[in-house]
Amino acid sequence: MTIAGDANAPLFLVGFMGAGKSTIARLVATRWGWDVADTDDLVEASEGRTIEAIFSQSGEGRFREAEWDALSRLEGRTRLVVATGGGLFLGVAQRALIRRIGVSCWLDAPFQVSSERVAGAGARPLWPADDALARRAFFERRRAAYALADLRVDASAGDPGAVADAVAHAKCAFWR
């Protein structure tokens, strides 16, 4: 079922770690009276363990499988704002499914902003914490995939409300 052209199609927030996807998803969903989902939360609930535990006990491959399952379960939903994990939008199949069932919006924050947010956020399994050059390369590799999103919103502002307003405006403009 293709619903991406429907104004009630799910909105998928994509972007790097620390871009504010979870926070902005909750704010936008509240403003619109929509449901909210976070793929990381869905993965943890289905696996019965934290993302860090999945990575350390079963590896990234198992995490990506669980992430795909979580995304697939959202098919057919409407009036839903989804915060995706930072790596979910990197997969070709994942991007294609998101495009078929909804609209993607890249929350774009510069490297310095993202780095500061990630540093204060606790464990991130793939974040090269001790290597500044590796962190920058990791960030840049992911940006190329995020740039394929339907929409782009600058998420560098310190005010989540302003970013949520920009996301809401961008999605509404998408159907004009």
N, C-alpha and C positions, 0 to 999 in steps of 0.2 A: 504494500500500500504506500503510495507516494503522497505525503502530506506537506512536503516542504514549501509548497506554494500557498498553504493555508496560514492565515494570520495566527491561528491557534497552534501551529506546529511548535514542537519543542525548540527551545533556544539552548544551544550547547556552548558553554564558555570554555575556550581553550587558551592555552598559554603556558608560559614557563612557571616553574615552582615560584611561589611567592607573588604571583601576579594579582592575587586577590580573588581567584575564581570562586572559592567557597563563600567568602563574605559577600561578594557582589551578587552571586546567585541568590542568596537569601534575601538581599535587599530588593532585587528586581522582582522576585517571586512575590514578596510581600506587597510591593506597589501594585502589581497586576492582579493579585488575588489568585496566583497560580501555585501549583505544587513545586517543590524543590527537591532535587536529588543530587547526591555527590557520589561519583563513581568509586572514589576511594572508600567511602562509608559502606557502599553496597558490597564491595569486595571484602572488606573486613567482616561484615555481617554474614556473608555467605561462607567464608572460610573459617569463621570463628576464631580469628587471630588478627593481630595487627599487620599492617603492611611490612613493617620492619621484620616481623617474625616470618612472614611468607618469604621474603627475600632471603633471610638467613637460613631458614630451614628447607626451603623448596626451590629457591632460585628465582631469577627474573622471569624465566619462561612460564613457571606456574602462575606468577602474578599476572602476566600478560593474558594468559588463558582465562583467569578469573575476571580480569578487567573486560575482556571481550564478552564473556557471559553476562556480566552486569550491563554492558551497553546493549547487548542483544535483547535483554529483557525489557528495555525501554521502548522497543518498537511498538507502534500502535498507540502510544500515549500522546496526549495533547495537553496544552496549557501546563507545560512543565519547563522549568529552568534547570539545566544540568551543569554542575561544576564537574569538569573532567579532570582526571589525573594528568600531570604534566606530560607524560609520554603517550597518552592514549591517541592523540591526533596524529602521531607520527606514522602509524600504520596505514597503508593504502586502503585495506578493507575497512578499517574503522572510519577513515575519512569518507569513504563511499557510503557507508551505512548512515553516518551522520547527515551527509548531504541529501540522501534519499528520504530520511524521516524528519529532518528539521533544518535548522539554520545554525551555522557556526559563527561565533564571534570571538576573535582573537583579542585578549586583554594584553596589550603590548606595553611592557615596562622595560626600560633600558637595563643593561647589564648591572650597573652600579646599584640601582634600586632593587632589582631582583636579588642580587647578592646579599645586600643588607637584610632584606626580609627573610631570606632562607637562613642566613646565619643565626637569626634570632628565633627560628621556628622549631628547633629540635632536630631529631634524626631525619635525614633524607637519604635513603639507601644508595642512590646513584650519584649524589653530589660529591665531587672530588674536594673534600674539605681542606686538604693540606696542600693543594697545588693551584695557585692562581691562574697559571696558563691553561691548565686542564679545565678549570671552571669556565673560563672564557670560551674555549673551544667547544665545550659541551653546550653552552648557552647558544652559540652561533649556529651549531648544527641543527638545533631544534627550531630556531627562528625560521628557517627555510620552509619547514612544514607548516608552522603556524600561519605563515603568509598566504597559505592556500585557503584560509577561512573565508567565508562569505563576507564577513564584516570585520573591521578593525577599529578598536577603541584604545586610545592612549590611557594606560592604567598607571601612569607614573605619579598622578596626583595623590597627595596624602589624604584626601577626603574621599572615602568610599562612596558617600552619597552622590558626589559629583560624577564619579565613574559610573555608578548605577544609572544615573540620569542619562549619561552619554550612551550607555548600552541600550536603554529603553528607546531613546531617540533614534539610534542607528537601526534597531530592529523595525520600528514603525516606518522609518524612511525606506526600508528594504522593499516594502510592498507598494510604495507610491508610484 
